[in-house]
Amino acid sequence: MKAYAIDTHAFIWHVSRPKRLGRRARLALSDVDGGRAQCWVPAAVAVEICLLREVRRIPLGLTEVEATMRDNPAFRPLPIDFSQVMQFALLTSLDDLFDRLIVAAARALDCSLITADTGISESELVDVIWD
């Protein structure tokens, strides 16, 4: 089964504004929604959503993250483990801590990352799914 990791903004848009997703991202997430693929939600995504909610930059929070994973088991929580930390140590070219953690998660899983982040896609550190 195909597997993806998802970045914070892509998760938020999938839940609240799916039209903002890129074409390939929509197709990948349609496969996840249909049970034809799975999508890992790195712990860093949940933490970043929590922080964004606290400063009122987004309307959703951990309740919506948990509900999405409960309602669709193809969305799977991904705790931080040592293999991700090993990848994190190699990613010094990424300045943003959350980007670094999320890319490390995708690399540790050897899967594509659903993200519109141009810094991540231009880094070529991970295969990116978007447009």
Order of alpha helices (4+ residues) and beta strands (2+ residues): beta-alpha-alpha-beta-alpha-alpha-beta-alpha-alpha-beta-alpha-beta
